[in-house]
């Protein structure tokens, strides 16, 4: 199915997918560098891990602001230039985080980084979905969303190999690398065929479009809240769980993270591709429910081998469900606000789920440092919620996206 999805593509379409995939991968790489070094930052600034998780909370909480700002810019001035500015901004803020003289400054920088991070997904997804052939949407959705675990995968390799030599500050400084992607986009990536300056002026206010679709917006925000608890609830504190509860070394944690991110990539691409044949909602429900029997192996195993197997299977199912999200949200989105709607509702869900790391750390502390129990409670609960919300929702599989008006027309 993947080979069939790739048939008949132009060179420009391939460049768009590559750029959007790399943009999201490198964005996730910059974000996940932090989750590996929570313990070390807490030690340097002489505070608790739960206090440092405020940096994660604010990063996630600020993402809706970025989604709205950059989404409106993409609807008004185009997907391509907006994506370039966004990537450059989050790269600079990531680099600056390595020079933070205090925890307060670091938290402020991470909040600003959250604004930039919030803009990338929606703009990149709309540019991609509007450019590729309709029959390829499911596969590309899974591929695009797999950029998130790919970034986590690369961050885990950097942590496992370089952390002992460069420390947590050096990890952030490496995060400036995504800025180079701007050069590739400027040279190879065209504007979306569904956007034009003339059409953007005619469409008017993005706010008015969003207001007219408020019921759909509320449903999408609630669904994305559950989805973000699903992903962040199984990812953000898992390295800390392995470090604190199982006393694993940075090298061992890095290896396990590599393994479960391979599972995430495979799951995202597989379920995204299958959604083209079996439907968006059905694949989301199946993937979410398959995570439930994996929880005991993932959260309560004693050996590193069993933990790695459980983590692989968990992320296979979690990101399997997520692999359908880019295409599902873009197909549900109003044509005139596709630069804003998918990213905005996604990041509003992130805002509501931004308490996850602090919540899980608090649960673990309450139960005597039992991170496994905290992880299991959140993962099991939201898996059931996602299946229920998706079942009562709707989908628009295969809907036609409007084309930009040309000057001649």
C-alpha positions in Angstrom: 0.0 0.0 0.0 2.9 2.4 0.8 4.4 1.8 -2.7 1.0 2.5 -4.3 0.7 5.7 -2.3 4.0 6.9 -3.7 3.1 6.4 -7.3 2.8 9.3 -9.6 4.4 11.9 -7.4 6.2 15.0 -8.7 9.6 16.1 -7.4 8.0 19.1 -5.7 5.6 16.9 -3.8 8.4 14.8 -2.5 10.3 17.8 -1.3 7.2 19.1 0.5 6.8 15.8 2.4 10.5 15.7 3.2 10.6 19.2 4.5 7.4 18.8 6.6 8.6 15.5 8.0 12.1 16.9 8.9 10.5 20.1 10.4 8.4 18.1 12.8 11.2 15.6 13.5 13.6 18.3 14.4 11.0 20.2 16.4 10.4 17.0 18.4 14.1 16.4 18.7 14.5 19.8 20.4 11.5 19.2 22.7 12.6 15.7 23.8 16.1 16.7 24.7 14.6 18.2 27.9 12.9 15.0 29.1 16.2 13.2 29.3 17.9 15.7 31.5 15.2 16.7 34.0 17.1 15.0 36.8 20.4 16.8 35.9 18.8 20.2 35.6 17.1 19.7 39.0 20.5 18.7 40.5 22.3 21.8 39.1 19.6 24.2 40.3 19.1 22.3 43.6 15.4 21.6 43.2 13.0 18.7 42.7 12.3 17.0 39.4 8.6 18.0 39.8 9.6 21.7 39.8 11.6 21.3 36.6 8.7 19.6 34.9 7.1 23.1 34.9 9.3 23.8 31.9 7.5 20.9 30.0 4.1 22.2 31.2 4.8 25.7 29.9 6.2 24.5 26.6 3.0 22.6 26.0 0.7 25.3 27.4 2.2 28.0 25.1 1.8 25.9 21.9 -1.8 27.0 21.2 -0.5 30.6 21.0 2.0 29.6 18.4 -0.5 27.5 16.5 -2.9 30.4 16.2 -0.3 33.0 15.4 1.6 31.0 12.8 -1.6 29.4 11.5 -3.2 32.7 10.8 0.1 33.8 9.2 0.0 30.7 7.0 -3.6 31.4 5.9 -2.8 35.0 5.2 0.8 35.0 3.8 1.3 31.4 2.8 2.4 28.1 4.3 6.0 28.1 3.0 7.4 31.4 4.4 5.6 30.9 7.7 7.2 27.4 8.1 10.6 28.9 7.4 10.3 31.6 10.1 8.9 29.1 12.6 11.7 26.6 12.2 14.3 29.4 12.5 12.7 30.7 15.7 12.4 27.4 17.6 16.1 26.6 16.7 17.4 29.8 18.1 15.3 29.5 21.3 16.6 25.9 21.8 20.2 27.0 21.5 19.6 29.9 23.9 18.3 27.4 26.5 21.8 26.0 26.9 23.0 29.3 28.3 20.2 29.7 30.9 21.9 31.1 34.1 18.9 30.1 36.3 15.9 27.8 36.4 13.6 30.8 36.0 15.3 31.9 32.8 15.3 28.3 31.5 11.6 28.1 32.1 10.9 31.4 30.3 13.0 30.2 27.3 11.1 26.9 27.2 7.8 28.8 27.3 8.9 30.9 24.3 10.1 27.8 22.6 6.6 26.4 23.1 5.2 29.2 21.0 7.5 28.4 18.1 6.9 24.7 18.5 3.2 25.2 18.4 3.3 26.7 15.0 5.2 24.0 13.1 2.8 21.0 13.1 -0.3 22.7 11.8 1.5 24.7 9.0 3.6 21.7 7.9 0.6 19.3 7.9 -1.6 21.7 5.9 1.2 22.3 3.4 1.7 18.6 3.0 -1.9 17.4 2.8 -2.8 20.2 0.3 0.1 19.2 -1.9 0.1 15.4 -2.1 -2.3 13.2 -4.2 -5.5 12.4 -2.3 -4.8 8.6 -2.4 -1.6 9.1 -0.5 -3.0 11.0 2.5 -3.2 8.0 4.9 0.3 6.8 4.3 1.8 10.4 4.4 -0.2 11.1 7.6 1.5 8.2 9.3 4.8 9.2 7.9 4.4 12.8 8.9 3.3 12.0 12.4 6.2 9.5 12.7 8.4 12.5 12.6 7.6 13.1 16.2 9.0 9.7 17.5 11.8 10.1 14.9 12.8 13.3 16.7 12.6 11.5 20.0 14.6 8.6 18.5 17.4 11.0 17.5 17.3 12.8 20.9 17.7 9.4 22.6 20.8 8.6 20.5 22.3 12.0 21.3 21.6 11.5 25.0 22.9 8.0 25.1 26.2 8.8 23.3 27.0 12.5 23.9 25.5 13.4 27.3 28.4 12.2 29.4 30.7 14.5 27.4 28.6 17.6 26.8 26.1 17.7 29.7 22.6 19.1 29.6 23.7 22.5 28.3 25.5 21.0 25.4 22.4 18.9 24.6 20.4 22.1 24.1 23.1 23.8 22.0 23.0 20.9 19.6 19.3 21.9 19.1 20.3 24.8 16.8 20.9 22.3 13.9 17.3 22.4 12.6 17.9 26.0 11.5 19.7 24.5 8.5 16.4 23.1 7.2 15.3 26.6 6.3 17.9 26.6 3.5 16.4 23.4 2.1 12.9 24.7 2.2 13.9 28.0 0.5 15.6 26.1 -2.3 13.3 23.2 -2.9 9.8 23.6 -1.4 6.9 25.3 -3.4 3.9 27.0 -1.9 0.7 25.0 -1.3 -1.5 24.7 -4.5 -4.5 25.4 -2.3 -3.2 28.8 -1.2 -3.0 32.1 -3.1 -2.7 35.7 -2.0 -5.9 36.6 -3.8 -7.9 33.8 -2.2 -6.5 34.7 1.2 -7.8 38.3 0.9 -11.2 37.1 -0.3 -11.6 34.6 2.5 -11.5 37.3 5.2 -11.0 36.7 8.9 -9.8 33.2 10.1 -11.6 34.0 13.3 -15.0 34.2 11.6 -14.4 30.8 9.9 -13.5 29.2 13.2 -16.6 30.7 14.9 -18.9 29.3 12.3 -17.5 25.8 13.0 -17.4 26.0 16.8 -19.1 22.6 17.4 -16.5 20.8 15.3 -13.8 22.9 17.1 -14.9 21.9 20.6 -15.1 18.2 19.6 -11.6 18.3 18.0 -10.1 20.1 21.1 -11.5 17.5 23.5 -10.3 14.7 21.3 -6.8 16.3 21.0 -6.7 16.7 24.8 -7.1 13.0 25.2 -4.6 12.3 22.4 -2.0 14.6 24.0 -2.4 12.9 27.4 -1.9 9.6 25.5 1.4 10.6 23.9 2.9 12.8 26.6 1.6 10.5 29.3 3.5 7.6 27.9 6.6 9.5 26.8 7.6 12.5 28.8 8.4 10.8 32.2 9.4 7.4 30.9 13.1 8.2 30.9 12.8 9.5 34.4 10.9 6.3 35.4 13.7 4.2 34.0 16.4 6.4 35.7 14.8 6.8 39.1 12.7 3.7 39.7 15.0 1.2 37.8 18.3 2.9 38.3 19.3 2.5 34.7 22.3 4.3 33.2 22.1 7.0 30.6 23.3 4.5 28.0 20.6 1.9 28.9 17.9 4.6 29.0 19.1 5.8 25.6 18.9 2.2 24.1 15.4 1.6 25.4 14.3 5.0 24.1 15.7 4.0 20.7 13.7 0.8 20.8 10.4 2.3 21.7 10.7 5.0 19.2 11.3 2.5 16.4 8.0 1.0 17.6 6.4 4.4 17.4 7.6 5.0 13.8 6.4 1.6 12.6 3.0 2.0 14.3 2.4 5.5 13.0 3.1 4.6 9.4 1.2 1.3 9.5 -2.0 2.6 11.0 -1.9 5.8 8.9 -1.6 3.6 5.8 -4.3 1.2 6.9 -6.7 4.2 7.5 -6.8 4.7 3.8 -8.5 1.3 3.4 -10.4 0.9 6.6 -11.2 4.4 7.6 -9.7 7.0 10.0 -11.9 6.4 13.0 -11.7 2.6 12.9 -7.9 2.6 12.9 -7.7 5.1 15.8 -10.1 3.0 17.9 -8.2 -0.3 17.2 -4.8 1.2 18.0 -6.0 2.9 21.2 -7.6 -0.3 22.6 -4.6 -2.4 21.7 -2.5 -0.4 24.1 -4.5 -1.6 27.1 -3.1 -5.2 27.4 0.4 -3.8 26.9 0.3 -1.6 30.1 1.4 -4.3 32.6 4.5 -5.2 30.6 5.3 -1.6 29.9 4.9 -0.1 33.4 5.4 -3.0 35.9 8.2 -5.2 34.4 11.3 -5.7 36.4 14.0 -6.4 33.8 15.3 -3.9 31.2 14.6 -6.4 28.4 10.9 -6.7 29.3 10.6 -3.0 29.8 12.1 -2.4 26.3 9.6 -4.9 24.8 6.7 -3.3 26.6 7.8 0.2 25.6 8.1 -0.8 22.0 4.6 -2.2 21.9 3.1 0.7 23.8 4.5 3.3 21.5 3.6 1.1 18.5 -0.1 1.5 19.6 0.1 5.1 20.9 1.7 6.5 17.8 -0.3 4.1 15.6 -3.4 6.0 16.8 -1.6 9.3 16.3 -0.5 8.3 12.8 -4.1 9.0 11.6 -4.4 12.4 13.3 -2.8 14.7 10.6 -5.0 13.5 7.8 -8.1 13.2 10.0 -7.9 16.8 11.3 -7.0 18.2 7.9 -9.9 16.4 6.2 -12.3 17.7 8.9 -10.9 21.2 8.7 -12.7 24.1 6.9 -11.0 24.8 3.6 -10.6 28.5 4.4 -8.8 27.9 7.7 -6.7 24.8 7.1 -3.5 26.6 8.0 -5.0 27.4 11.4 -7.7 24.9 12.4 -5.7 21.5 12.6 -2.8 23.0 14.5 -4.9 25.3 16.7 -7.2 22.5 18.0 -4.2 20.2 18.3 -2.3 22.7 20.4 -5.3 23.6 22.5 -5.5 20.0 23.4 -1.8 20.3 24.3 -2.6 23.2 26.6 -5.3 21.2 28.4 -2.9 18.2 28.7 0.1 20.3 29.6 -0.3 19.4 33.3 0.5 15.8 32.5 4.2 15.7 33.5 3.5 17.6 36.8 0.4 15.4 37.4 2.3 12.2 36.9 5.2 13.3 39.0 2.8 14.3 41.7 1.1 10.9 41.6 4.4 9.1 41.7 5.5 11.1 44.7 2.2 10.5 46.5 2.7 6.7 46.0 6.3 6.7 47.3 8.1 7.3 44.0 6.0 4.8 42.0 6.3 6.2 38.5 5.1 3.0 36.9 1.7 3.3 38.6 1.4 7.0 37.5 2.2 6.1 33.9 -0.3 3.2 33.9 -3.2 5.2 35.4 -2.9 7.9 32.8 -2.3 5.7 29.8 -5.2 3.3 30.5 -7.7 6.0 31.2 -7.1 8.1 28.1 -6.9 5.0 25.8 -10.5 4.2 26.7 -11.5 7.9 26.4 -10.0 8.2 22.9 -11.8 5.1 21.7 -15.1 6.5 22.9 -14.7 10.0 21.6 -13.6 8.7 18.2 -16.5 6.3 18.0 -19.1 9.1 18.4 -17.3 11.5 16.1 -17.3 11.8 12.3 -14.8 11.7 9.5 -14.3 13.1 6.0 -12.0 10.5 4.4 -11.1 11.5 0.9 -12.7 14.9 0.9 -11.5 17.2 -1.9 -9.4 20.2 -1.0 -10.0 23.4 -2.9 -7.4 24.7 -5.3 -6.0 28.2 -5.2 -7.4 30.7 -7.6 -5.0 31.8 -10.2 -4.5 35.4 -11.4 -6.0 34.4 -14.8 -9.2 33.0 -13.2 
